[in-house]
C-alpha cells in the first residue's frame, strides 16, 4: 500500500487555450534525461520511497483521466511535469511506496487493470 493515509485524487491543472494539439502517450521507458517539476507536491518523506510509473503523456487530459481511473480503484497517483527537448510531458506515478516489494506488488495490481508500469527506485 502507498505510504500515507488512504487514496487521494490529485487532479492536474487544465491546459490553457493555446495548448498544443492532443498527442499519443510516450512509453514509460522514455524518461531518461528529462527534468521534472511536480504538479502536486509529493507527500513528505517520499524522497526515499519507491514509485511505480504508469505512463508519460503529452496531453494533460489523458494524464488526468488515468489518475482518476486509478483513484476509482483506490490507487493513489500523482502527475509530475517532465521537460524534454521537444516539450513538456506529464508522468503519472503511483506511490510513494515503502519498499521494492510493495512497488513490484503494485505493478502486478496494475497489470490486472491492463496497465503497463515500471518501478522507479529512490
PyMOL commands that set and color helices and strands:
alter all, ss='L'
color gray80, all
select helices_A, chain A and resi 60-72+100-112
alter helices_A, ss='H'
color red, helices_A
select strands_A, chain A and resi 25-26+35-38+50-57+77-84+87-97+118-120
alter strands_A, ss='S'
color yellow, strands_A
deselect
rebuild
show_as cartoon
